[in-house]
């Protein structure tokens, strides 16, 4: 399945718009990861633990989006938007993906 942030797919015109599809992922951050991430932030390093969780949450949200599109009989999802939020004073990470499911010609 083609998934794109653009509103068109080059050389593949949209035959039918099937509707908006979404995917969400909410992941809790481990207290030890939080502690060590804070230490790394103080010394100016990157937090590998948070980066892994962010990647995992994004992958889950996009998988859900594609599954929902497949259930509609879509060939692709266009106009995909990813949003990242923290919930509960930063103890949880939420990633949402949304787009338009389409049948391509």
C-alpha positions as CSV (number, residue, x, y, z in Angstrom):
1,X,0.0,0.0,0.0
2,X,1.3,3.4,-0.9
3,X,1.3,5.9,2.0
4,X,2.2,9.5,1.3
5,X,2.1,12.9,2.9
6,X,1.3,14.4,-0.5
7,X,-2.2,14.8,-1.9
8,X,-1.4,13.0,-5.1
9,X,0.7,10.0,-6.2
10,X,2.8,10.7,-9.3
11,X,1.6,8.8,-12.4
12,X,-1.3,7.2,-10.4
13,X,-4.4,9.3,-10.5
14,X,-7.0,8.8,-7.8
15,X,-10.0,6.8,-9.0
16,X,-12.0,6.9,-5.8
17,X,-11.8,8.6,-2.4
18,X,-12.9,6.2,0.3
19,X,-12.8,8.4,3.3
20,X,-10.6,9.5,6.2
21,X,-8.6,6.8,8.1
22,X,-6.7,7.1,11.3
23,X,-4.3,5.3,13.6
24,X,-3.3,6.0,17.1
25,X,-0.7,4.8,19.6
26,X,-0.3,5.8,23.2
27,X,2.7,4.5,25.0
28,X,3.8,4.9,28.6
29,X,7.4,5.9,29.3
30,X,9.3,3.8,31.8
31,X,10.4,5.6,35.0
32,X,14.1,4.5,34.6
33,X,14.1,5.6,30.9
34,X,12.7,8.9,32.1
35,X,15.5,9.3,34.7
36,X,18.3,8.5,32.3
37,X,16.7,10.6,29.5
38,X,16.8,13.6,31.9
39,X,20.4,13.0,32.7
40,X,21.3,12.8,29.0
41,X,19.3,16.0,28.3
42,X,21.3,17.8,31.0
43,X,24.7,16.9,29.4
44,X,23.3,17.7,25.9
45,X,23.1,14.2,24.5
46,X,20.2,12.5,22.8
47,X,17.8,10.2,24.5
48,X,17.9,6.8,22.6
49,X,15.2,5.4,24.9
50,X,12.7,8.2,23.9
51,X,13.7,8.0,20.3
52,X,13.0,4.2,20.2
53,X,9.6,4.8,21.8
54,X,8.8,7.5,19.3
55,X,9.7,5.3,16.4
56,X,7.6,2.4,17.9
57,X,4.6,4.7,18.4
58,X,4.8,6.1,14.9
59,X,5.0,2.6,13.4
60,X,2.0,1.4,15.3
61,X,-0.1,4.5,14.3
62,X,0.9,4.0,10.6
63,X,0.1,0.3,10.7
64,X,-3.4,1.0,12.1
65,X,-3.9,3.6,9.5
66,X,-3.0,1.1,6.7
67,X,-5.1,-1.6,8.2
68,X,-8.1,0.7,8.3
69,X,-7.5,1.7,4.7
70,X,-7.1,-2.0,3.6
71,X,-10.5,-2.8,5.2
72,X,-12.0,-0.1,3.0
73,X,-10.4,-1.7,-0.1
74,X,-7.9,1.1,-0.6
75,X,-4.7,1.0,-2.7
76,X,-3.2,3.9,-0.8
77,X,-3.5,6.7,1.7
78,X,-2.7,10.3,0.7
79,X,-2.4,13.5,2.7
80,X,-1.0,11.6,5.7
81,X,-0.4,13.8,8.8
82,X,1.4,12.7,11.9
83,X,0.9,14.4,15.2
84,X,2.9,13.9,18.4
85,X,1.6,14.8,21.9
86,X,2.5,14.1,25.5
87,X,-0.2,13.1,28.0
88,X,-0.2,13.1,31.8
89,X,2.7,15.6,32.5
90,X,4.8,13.9,29.9
91,X,4.5,10.4,31.2
92,X,2.8,9.1,28.1
93,X,3.4,9.6,24.4
94,X,0.6,9.8,21.9
95,X,1.1,9.6,18.1
96,X,-1.8,10.0,15.7
97,X,-1.7,9.4,11.9
98,X,-4.6,10.5,9.6
99,X,-5.1,10.6,5.9
100,X,-7.5,9.9,3.0
101,X,-7.9,6.3,1.8
102,X,-8.0,6.1,-2.0
103,X,-8.4,3.7,-4.8
104,X,-5.8,4.4,-7.5
105,X,-6.3,4.1,-11.3
